[in-house]
Amino acid sequence: MKPSDLTVYIATRNRAALLAETLESLKRQTVRRFAILVGDNASTDGTPDLVRAWEKEGVVSCGLSSQIPVTENIHRGLDLAQTPWVLLYHDDDLMHPSYLETVLASLERHPDASVICAGMTSTAQPDPSA
């Protein structure tokens, strides 16, 4: 597997505070072999500024100037990704630090897989250190 065979695509709109926590959880990953694209769906809050600030961390913004349906924004991420694998991620989720390491190892063991699925834990108050 190449250094960046996986893109994490985050579709978002007007959720800067939640997106910031999500990006922090991606920064804490135990591997760095992935790209991050943020599909900002014409946010009017601080989301565009937040994503610009994360560009120094390698986050790529693919913001829109006018809103489109959420499903189109998700499909847009699939079209824009330049890697063989795309992980569609939510702007209000936090990722366990070793999650992408596990996903990439699974892809290496099963290169012909079409889909990788995983469980999740829901909490009333997300723990950003998890």
Backbone torsions as a table, in degrees:
resi	resn	phi	psi	omega
1	MET	NA	135.8	-179.5
2	LYS	-75.2	166.9	-177.5
3	PRO	-55.5	-29.1	-178.5
4	SER	-139.1	72.8	177.1
5	ASP	-93.0	-0.2	-175.6
6	LEU	-129.7	133.4	173.1
7	THR	-113.6	130.9	170.9
8	VAL	-94.9	116.7	-179.8
9	TYR	-108.4	123.6	-179.1
10	ILE	-115.1	113.0	174.7
11	ALA	-86.9	133.6	-176.2
12	THR	-147.9	160.1	171.6
13	ARG	-159.2	118.8	174.0
14	ASN	53.6	45.1	178.2
15	ARG	-138.2	50.2	-174.7
16	ALA	-55.9	-45.2	-176.7
17	ALA	-63.5	-44.0	178.7
18	LEU	-67.7	-42.1	179.5
19	LEU	-60.5	-38.4	178.9
20	ALA	-59.2	-43.2	178.6
21	GLU	-66.4	-39.4	178.7
22	THR	-62.7	-45.7	179.3
23	LEU	-63.9	-37.7	176.3
24	GLU	-61.5	-39.8	-179.9
25	SER	-67.4	-32.2	176.4
26	LEU	-71.0	-35.4	178.7
27	LYS	-64.0	-27.8	-178.7
28	ARG	-84.8	7.0	-179.5
29	GLN	-63.0	146.8	-178.9
30	THR	-77.3	-10.5	174.8
31	VAL	-124.9	158.7	179.5
32	ARG	-121.2	18.3	-174.5
33	ARG	-89.3	54.9	179.4
34	PHE	-155.6	156.0	175.2
35	ALA	-105.7	155.6	177.1
36	ILE	-123.9	123.7	172.7
37	LEU	-115.7	134.7	175.7
38	VAL	-114.5	117.5	178.0
39	GLY	-94.0	88.9	-179.5
40	ASP	-80.2	116.2	-175.0
41	ASN	-89.2	66.0	175.1
42	ALA	59.4	46.6	179.4
43	SER	-62.9	148.2	177.5
44	THR	-114.9	3.5	176.0
45	ASP	-97.6	-149.9	-177.9
46	GLY	-86.4	9.9	-177.2
47	THR	-57.5	-48.2	-179.6
48	PRO	-58.7	-41.0	178.4
49	ASP	-65.4	-40.7	178.7
50	LEU	-60.4	-48.0	-178.0
51	VAL	-63.9	-40.8	176.6
52	ARG	-59.0	-40.4	179.6
53	ALA	-65.0	-28.2	-180.0
54	TRP	-84.5	-5.9	179.9
55	GLU	-60.1	-32.8	178.6
56	LYS	-65.6	-18.7	176.5
57	GLU	-91.4	2.4	178.9
58	GLY	96.4	1.6	178.2
59	VAL	-71.8	134.7	179.3
60	VAL	-106.7	127.7	178.5
61	SER	-92.5	133.6	171.2
62	CYS	-129.4	66.5	-176.8
63	GLY	-78.3	156.6	178.7
64	LEU	-114.1	149.7	177.6
65	SER	-90.9	-17.5	174.8
66	SER	-135.6	146.5	-172.8
67	GLN	-70.7	141.9	173.9
68	ILE	-125.1	163.8	176.7
69	PRO	-59.2	147.3	-175.7
70	VAL	-57.5	-37.6	179.7
71	THR	-64.0	-35.7	176.5
72	GLU	-67.8	-36.5	178.0
73	ASN	-64.9	-39.0	178.2
74	ILE	-66.0	-46.5	178.0
75	HIS	-61.8	-34.9	177.6
76	ARG	-59.7	-41.1	177.5
77	GLY	-62.2	-40.2	177.4
78	LEU	-63.5	-37.8	179.4
79	ASP	-71.5	-36.9	-175.4
80	LEU	-79.7	-26.5	-178.4
81	ALA	-61.8	137.9	-179.3
82	GLN	-112.0	30.3	179.3
83	THR	-125.4	159.3	179.7
84	PRO	-66.4	-26.7	-176.9
85	TRP	-119.9	140.5	177.4
86	VAL	-130.4	128.9	174.5
87	LEU	-105.3	113.5	176.7
88	LEU	-80.5	123.7	-174.2
89	TYR	-128.2	154.2	-176.7
90	HIS	-97.9	147.9	-177.1
91	ASP	-75.0	-1.8	179.4
92	ASP	-120.4	17.7	179.3
93	ASP	-109.5	151.4	175.8
94	LEU	-114.3	139.1	-175.0
95	MET	-104.0	132.9	174.5
96	HIS	-58.9	140.8	-174.9
97	PRO	-55.4	-29.3	-178.8
98	SER	-101.5	8.9	-176.6
99	TYR	-59.1	-51.4	-177.2
100	LEU	-68.8	-30.1	174.3
101	GLU	-60.5	-43.6	179.0
102	THR	-66.3	-43.4	179.1
103	VAL	-61.9	-47.6	-179.2
104	LEU	-63.5	-39.0	176.9
105	ALA	-64.0	-39.6	177.4
106	SER	-63.8	-41.2	178.9
107	LEU	-65.5	-36.2	177.9
108	GLU	-67.1	-37.9	179.1
109	ARG	-74.1	-27.8	-175.7
110	HIS	-130.5	68.2	-174.5
111	PRO	-63.8	-17.2	179.3
112	ASP	-94.6	4.3	-179.4
113	ALA	-63.7	147.4	177.3
114	SER	-98.6	-31.1	-175.7
115	VAL	-143.3	141.0	171.4
116	ILE	-116.8	127.7	180.0
117	CYS	-117.6	152.7	179.6
118	ALA	-145.8	158.2	175.3
119	GLY	-79.4	170.7	176.8
120	MET	-144.1	160.0	176.3
121	THR	-118.5	128.8	179.5
122	SER	-102.3	133.8	178.2
123	THR	-129.8	151.5	177.8
124	ALA	-69.0	-38.0	179.3
125	GLN	-122.6	105.3	-179.2
126	PRO	-57.9	142.2	177.4
127	ASP	-103.6	101.7	-176.3
128	PRO	-63.9	-15.4	179.2
129	SER	-85.2	-7.4	-178.5
130	ALA	-81.3	NA	NA
